[in-house]
Structure formats: C-alpha cells, structure tokens
Amino acid sequence: MQDFDHLSLQELRRRGSLKWTGKTFENEPLWGAWVAEMDFGTAPAVARCLHRAIDDGFFGYMPPLLANDVQRETGRFLAASYGWQVSAEDVFISSDVLSILRAQVQLATKAGEAVVVPTPAYMPFLTIPTQAGRDLIEVKSRYYQGRWELDFAALENALSQEKAKLLVLCNPWNPTGRVLSEAELRKVGQLALAHKVTVFADEIHAPLVLTDKARHIPFASLDPDFSQITVTAHAASKGWNLAGLHCAQMILPPSPLRDRFEESGLTTQLAMGATPLGALATRAAYQEGGAWLQEIKAYIRENLACSRDLALQIAPQLQIPEVEGTYLSLWDASSYGENPVKIAEEKARVGVNGGEILGSGYPGLLRLNAATPRYLFLEMTRRLASALREAEND
C-alpha cells in the first residue's frame, strides 16, 4: 500500500510544481487546489521505467517500436477496461489532448463556423475555438437533483445552427465530476448524426471513474455510426499523473474523417509532439499500473467524501455534487457572495479555478483538486468553507 499522506506543505512547495507555486497573493504562494495534477508522483512501475531510461541515457528521438508498443497497449487497455475493441492501427499518438482538439478544429471547421461546447467546461475548450478564428456556441447545462446534466433541448438548438460543425464532449466531465450514462451518450450521438456535426470526445479522465454506480463508456464504442464522426482523445496523463511527459492517444477507426486526418498530414504532425519518456511511462502505466490506480482512486474518493461532509457542516448553503469521476470537486458558492474566487484566494489563501473561466453565467462556481494529501485537502476545505461563511456575515 502506498502512503499518500506523508507529503508536507513545505515539501510540495519545494518541489515547485505549478499547482503549488503558480498562484500567489501578497507574494506568498497559495495553497494548491487549482491545476489538474496530482501530488502523489506516479505508479512505482512507471517510476522504475523512467529511472531506468535516465540511467540508460534514453534522451533521443521516438523509436518506432516504442510508438507501436503504445498503440498496441492502448488498444489492450481500452478493451480490458471498457470493452472497446480497438486495433493498434486505429491508435495515433500525440503530445497531448489539446493538440488533438486543435487539429480537429483545423480540419473539421472553417473560419466563421462554430464549435459547440457544453458548460461548465474545461477552460481551453472555450478558448481554443476562438483562438483559431472559429465561433463558440456555449450550451449551458443544468444542475438538477444534486448533479449536473446536459440540457438536451439547448444542445439540439445549438447543433441545429447551420454554422455548428464540431461538438466537444468531455466524459468523464471536467469540471462537474459526472460520468455520462449510456442513455445520455446515445442522445448526444443521435443529435450529432442528425445535424451532421463531428465530435471531439475528450476521455482523458476515463481511468478515474470513482464509484461503482458509474462506468465509463467510450462514446465511439456505442454505435458504428458514432465512430465514423468521432475523434477520441485518451491518455494516461490524469490517471497516472504524467501530463508533463506528453504522450496522448487519438483513436480513429477507419472512416472518411480518419482519411482526412491522414491525407492532411495531421496524424504525422501530432505524432511528432509525443516524447519517448512519455511513451515509456504510458506503456508502463497501461501494462503494470493497475494496482496503483485502484489505490489512488480509493484515496481520492475518500478525500472527496470527507471534504464534502466538512464543507457542508461549515457552510451548509454550498451546493457540492458527489463526484463520479475525475479528482475535481465543483462547489457552487453563489449563496456566499458575488466573488467567491476572491474570498478563496485572498481570505482562505487557497488557489482555485473560478466559474468565470468555466463558461458564461457561472460566477459562483469553484473548482477544487482533491488529488493531494488528505490532511492538506481537508485544511483547504476548512479554510475555504469558513471564509465563505464569514463573508456571508460581513
């Protein structure tokens, strides 16, 4: 069993990660609850392979056999984990998930056309389309009976617009913590097909489904017609904390969409961004990292449950849905003032992501990262909930 509690605040700051040093107030670093990275290193098997690579001086370019291994192991992992049968030839490597999205925006849309994004959303999903000169159509979701749900009427209205050409589907859903059901995914697919919209399926958090009540279903696996219009992005980067090593996977079964990717040279271009160390780590994670992943999920699940209980004891007007997948908790602090981010960062000294960057109309939301030692996460929870409650009384 791994000891996930041993890290101190001083050690985390000494390491200098973005999460613990990237936000400051009055020249002091804030407590890190914002960036989606873990504080626990990675699985022992992954660490061993990276140490071995350093000892071997393995710092050159990507060996073809290693890239092939990643393709094969990704297919094996998807089959074993989700029952999705994907051949190695259907897997393409990339530096990261967002590079895959940029490529699909470039390929599937033109200037003046639009990308549809359900919100609350992972922040780059809202900025990448406009940076590429495309329009952005936000589809506001609804909070119903303690959880976030897609608003299918609003989604259909968005997809029916003539300029809508691409839908971003994030599942597990950063930042809401939802794992979408088969029925929900089928509704999405039927709408996309009906309106001739391609889909970017971000499934980077798939290894982090936390509850037995939910299961990850790859969107493209549900229907052969869905697979024809979908680019799926997967990676070991969230489940095994490898984001900085840059090796994501794009799954593209045979289709006209895949033909367009290959003919454009985008598959080759994406592959050039993947790193050999990232490929080594990904292979080790998929082959040998399963036991560690189960341990870390159990630990994060307890972090989230304890934090939610504590926060609601201190500030009972908070709305905090239970997290089905990811290590991200989304608080609705609307009842505690107009600017909860300012309260969090200036009063509680906890760095968070605020709702104003998660989509239009969410000023009261706060996104917190639970992948940190429990005593630190509970202290951040106490500080933040107490500061919000005190602000209500000011």
C-alpha positions in Angstrom: 0.0 0.0 0.0 1.2 3.5 -0.9 1.5 6.2 1.8 -0.3 9.2 0.2 -0.4 11.2 3.4 3.4 11.7 4.0 3.9 14.8 2.0 4.2 18.1 3.8 3.2 21.6 2.6 6.9 22.6 2.7 7.9 19.6 0.5 5.2 20.4 -2.1 6.3 24.0 -2.3 10.0 22.9 -2.5 9.2 20.7 -5.5 8.0 23.8 -7.3 5.0 22.4 -9.2 2.7 24.7 -11.0 -0.2 23.9 -8.6 1.8 24.9 -5.5 3.7 27.9 -6.9 1.7 29.3 -9.8 -0.8 31.4 -7.9 0.3 33.9 -5.3 -1.3 36.6 -3.1 0.9 39.3 -1.5 3.9 37.5 -2.8 3.1 34.3 -0.9 2.1 31.1 -2.8 -1.5 30.0 -2.3 -2.5 26.5 -1.2 -2.8 24.4 -4.4 -6.3 23.3 -5.4 -6.5 24.6 -9.0 -4.3 22.8 -11.6 -5.5 19.3 -12.5 -2.3 17.4 -11.5 -1.7 15.0 -8.6 0.7 15.5 -5.8 1.5 11.7 -5.4 4.1 11.1 -8.1 3.1 8.1 -10.2 2.9 4.4 -10.0 6.0 2.6 -8.9 6.2 0.6 -12.2 6.1 3.9 -14.1 8.8 5.5 -11.9 11.0 2.5 -12.3 10.9 2.6 -16.1 11.7 6.3 -16.1 14.6 5.9 -13.7 15.9 3.1 -16.0 15.6 5.4 -19.0 17.6 8.1 -17.3 20.3 5.6 -16.3 20.4 4.4 -19.9 20.7 8.0 -21.2 17.4 7.5 -23.2 17.0 11.1 -24.3 16.8 10.8 -28.1 14.0 10.7 -30.6 11.0 8.4 -30.6 11.9 4.8 -31.6 9.2 3.4 -34.0 8.9 0.2 -31.9 8.1 2.2 -28.8 5.4 4.1 -30.6 4.0 0.8 -31.8 4.0 -0.5 -28.2 1.9 2.5 -27.1 -0.6 1.9 -29.9 -0.9 -1.8 -29.0 -1.1 -1.3 -25.2 -3.7 1.5 -25.6 -5.8 -0.9 -27.6 -5.4 -3.6 -25.0 -6.1 -1.2 -22.2 -9.3 0.1 -23.8 -10.5 -3.5 -24.4 -9.7 -4.7 -20.9 -11.1 -1.6 -19.1 -14.1 -0.6 -21.2 -14.8 -3.5 -23.6 -13.9 -1.3 -26.6 -12.1 -3.3 -29.3 -9.6 -1.0 -30.9 -6.8 -2.2 -33.1 -3.3 -0.8 -32.8 -3.7 0.7 -36.3 -6.6 2.8 -35.0 -4.4 4.5 -32.4 -2.3 7.5 -33.2 0.0 9.2 -30.7 0.1 12.9 -29.9 1.8 15.3 -27.4 -1.5 16.0 -25.6 -5.3 16.0 -25.8 -5.5 19.7 -26.6 -3.3 19.3 -29.7 -5.7 16.7 -30.9 -8.6 19.2 -30.4 -6.7 21.9 -32.3 -6.1 19.6 -35.2 -9.8 18.6 -35.3 -10.9 22.3 -35.2 -8.5 23.0 -38.1 -9.8 20.0 -40.1 -13.5 20.0 -39.3 -14.3 23.7 -39.3 -13.7 26.8 -41.3 -13.5 30.5 -40.3 -16.9 31.6 -39.3 -18.1 28.1 -38.4 -18.7 27.2 -34.8 -17.6 24.7 -32.1 -20.3 23.7 -29.6 -19.2 23.3 -26.0 -21.5 22.3 -23.1 -20.7 24.2 -20.0 -19.3 24.3 -17.3 -16.3 23.3 -19.4 -12.6 22.7 -19.1 -11.2 26.2 -19.8 -9.2 25.6 -23.0 -12.4 24.2 -24.7 -13.7 27.7 -24.5 -10.6 29.5 -25.8 -9.1 27.2 -28.4 -12.0 27.7 -30.9 -11.9 31.5 -30.8 -8.1 31.4 -31.0 -8.5 29.5 -34.2 -10.9 32.1 -35.6 -14.0 29.9 -35.1 -17.2 30.9 -33.3 -18.0 29.4 -30.0 -21.5 28.3 -29.0 -21.8 27.6 -25.3 -24.6 25.3 -24.1 -25.4 25.9 -20.5 -26.1 22.7 -18.6 -28.4 22.4 -15.6 -27.9 21.4 -12.0 -30.8 19.1 -11.1 -31.3 17.0 -8.0 -27.8 17.3 -6.9 -25.9 16.7 -10.1 -25.0 18.3 -13.4 -26.9 17.2 -16.5 -26.7 18.1 -20.2 -29.6 20.3 -21.4 -30.6 18.3 -24.5 -33.1 20.9 -25.7 -30.4 23.6 -25.6 -27.9 21.2 -27.1 -30.2 20.4 -30.0 -30.8 24.1 -30.6 -27.1 24.7 -30.7 -26.3 21.8 -33.0 -29.1 22.7 -35.4 -27.4 26.0 -36.2 -26.0 26.0 -39.7 -22.6 27.1 -38.5 -22.3 24.4 -35.9 -19.7 21.8 -37.2 -18.0 20.3 -34.1 -19.1 19.3 -30.7 -16.8 19.0 -27.7 -17.9 16.1 -25.5 -16.0 15.7 -22.2 -16.6 12.4 -20.4 -15.8 12.0 -17.5 -16.9 15.6 -17.4 -14.3 18.1 -16.2 -15.3 20.1 -14.1 -18.6 18.7 -13.0 -17.4 15.2 -11.9 -20.2 13.5 -13.9 -19.7 10.2 -15.8 -22.3 10.3 -18.5 -24.7 7.3 -18.8 -25.2 5.2 -21.9 -28.6 6.9 -22.5 -27.1 10.4 -22.3 -24.3 9.4 -24.7 -26.7 7.9 -27.2 -28.8 11.1 -27.2 -25.7 13.1 -27.9 -24.7 10.8 -30.7 -28.2 10.9 -32.3 -28.2 14.7 -32.2 -24.7 14.9 -33.7 -25.6 12.5 -36.6 -28.9 14.3 -37.2 -27.2 17.6 -37.6 -24.0 16.3 -39.4 -21.7 17.5 -36.6 -18.4 15.8 -35.8 -17.5 15.0 -32.2 -14.3 15.5 -30.2 -14.6 13.1 -27.3 -12.2 14.0 -24.5 -11.9 10.9 -22.4 -8.7 11.7 -20.6 -10.2 11.2 -17.2 -11.7 7.7 -18.1 -9.3 5.8 -15.8 -10.6 7.9 -12.8 -14.2 6.7 -12.5 -14.5 6.6 -8.7 -17.8 4.9 -8.0 -19.4 1.5 -8.8 -22.6 3.4 -9.7 -20.9 4.8 -12.8 -18.9 3.3 -15.6 -17.0 4.8 -18.4 -18.4 4.1 -21.8 -16.3 5.3 -24.8 -18.7 7.3 -26.9 -17.4 6.0 -30.2 -17.9 2.4 -29.0 -21.6 2.7 -28.7 -22.5 2.7 -32.4 -20.6 2.2 -35.6 -22.2 5.5 -36.9 -20.8 7.4 -33.9 -17.3 6.1 -34.5 -17.5 7.5 -38.1 -17.9 11.1 -36.8 -15.7 11.0 -33.7 -12.1 11.7 -32.7 -11.5 10.2 -29.3 -8.7 11.5 -27.1 -7.3 9.3 -24.4 -4.2 9.4 -22.2 -2.6 8.0 -19.1 -1.8 11.6 -18.0 -4.6 12.1 -15.5 -4.9 8.6 -14.1 -1.1 8.2 -13.6 -0.1 11.9 -13.3 2.0 12.1 -16.5 0.8 15.3 -18.1 4.2 16.9 -18.3 5.6 13.9 -20.3 3.4 14.5 -23.3 2.1 11.3 -24.8 -1.7 11.2 -25.5 -3.5 8.9 -27.8 -6.0 9.7 -30.6 -8.4 6.8 -31.5 -9.7 7.0 -35.1 -11.2 3.9 -36.5 -11.4 3.7 -40.3 -13.7 6.4 -41.6 -13.8 9.4 -44.0 -12.8 11.5 -41.0 -9.7 9.4 -40.4 -8.9 9.6 -44.2 -9.0 13.4 -43.9 -6.7 13.4 -40.9 -4.1 11.2 -42.7 -4.3 12.9 -46.0 -3.8 16.3 -44.3 -0.7 15.1 -42.6 -2.1 15.9 -39.2 -1.6 12.4 -37.8 2.1 12.7 -38.6 2.3 16.2 -37.2 0.6 15.2 -34.0 2.9 12.2 -33.5 6.0 14.4 -33.7 4.9 16.1 -30.5 4.9 12.9 -28.4 8.0 12.3 -26.2 9.9 9.0 -25.8 9.8 9.3 -22.0 6.1 9.9 -22.2 5.7 6.8 -24.3 7.7 4.7 -21.9 5.6 5.9 -19.0 2.4 5.3 -20.8 3.3 1.8 -21.8 4.3 1.0 -18.2 1.1 2.6 -16.8 -1.2 0.6 -19.1 0.8 -2.7 -18.5 1.6 -2.5 -14.8 -0.1 0.5 -13.2 -3.5 -1.0 -12.4 -3.0 -1.8 -8.8 -1.6 1.7 -8.0 -4.5 3.3 -9.9 -7.0 1.4 -7.8 -5.3 2.6 -4.6 -5.2 6.2 -5.7 -8.9 6.1 -6.7 -9.9 4.8 -3.3 -7.8 7.5 -1.6 -9.3 10.3 -3.8 -12.8 9.0 -3.3 -12.4 9.3 0.5 -10.8 12.7 0.1 -13.8 14.0 -1.8 -16.3 12.5 0.6 -14.6 13.8 3.7 -14.2 17.2 2.2 -17.8 17.4 1.1 -19.1 16.5 4.6 -16.8 19.0 6.2 -17.6 21.8 3.8 -21.4 21.4 4.2 -21.1 21.3 8.0 -19.3 24.6 8.0 -21.2 26.3 5.1 -24.5 24.4 4.6 -25.7 26.6 1.7 -22.9 25.3 -0.5 -24.0 23.0 -3.3 -21.4 20.3 -3.9 -22.4 17.3 -6.1 -20.9 13.9 -5.4 -18.0 13.2 -7.8 -18.5 10.1 -10.1 -15.2 10.6 -12.0 -12.1 12.8 -12.0 -10.5 14.2 -8.9 -12.2 17.6 -9.2 -14.9 18.9 -6.9 -17.2 21.7 -8.2 -18.6 23.9 -5.5 -21.5 26.3 -6.1 -20.8 29.1 -3.6 -23.3 31.5 -5.0 -25.0 31.9 -1.7 -21.8 33.3 -0.1 -21.1 36.5 -2.1 -20.6 37.7 -5.6 -16.9 36.9 -5.8 -16.1 33.5 -4.2 -12.8 33.3 -6.0 -11.6 36.5 -4.3 -12.7 35.1 -1.0 -10.9 31.8 -1.6 -7.7 33.3 -2.7 -7.5 36.5 -0.5 -9.2 35.2 2.6 -8.6 31.5 2.7 -5.4 31.7 0.7 -6.5 28.7 -1.4 -5.8 28.8 -5.2 -8.9 27.7 -7.2 -10.4 27.8 -10.6 -13.4 30.1 -10.7 -16.7 29.8 -12.6 -16.0 32.9 -14.8 -13.5 30.8 -16.8 -15.7 27.7 -16.9 -18.4 29.3 -19.1 -20.8 32.2 -19.2 -23.2 32.5 -16.3 -21.3 30.6 -13.5 -19.8 33.3 -11.3 -20.4 31.3 -8.1 -18.6 28.1 -9.1 -15.2 27.0 -7.6 -13.3 24.0 -9.0 -11.0 22.2 -6.4 -8.5 19.5 -6.9 -8.7 16.6 -4.4 -5.5 14.8 -5.5 -3.4 15.9 -2.6 -2.7 14.6 0.9 -5.9 14.3 2.8 -4.9 16.4 5.8 -4.0 19.2 3.4 -7.2 18.9 1.4 -9.3 19.0 4.5 -7.4 22.0 5.8 -8.1 23.8 2.4 -11.7 22.8 2.7 -12.0 24.2 6.2 -10.2 27.4 5.3 -12.4 27.9 2.2 -15.7 27.0 3.7 -15.0 29.1 6.8 -14.0 32.1 4.7 -17.2 31.8 2.6 -19.4 31.6 5.7 -17.6 34.6 7.3 -18.2 36.6 4.1 -21.9 35.9 4.3 -21.9 37.5 7.7 -19.8 40.6 6.8 
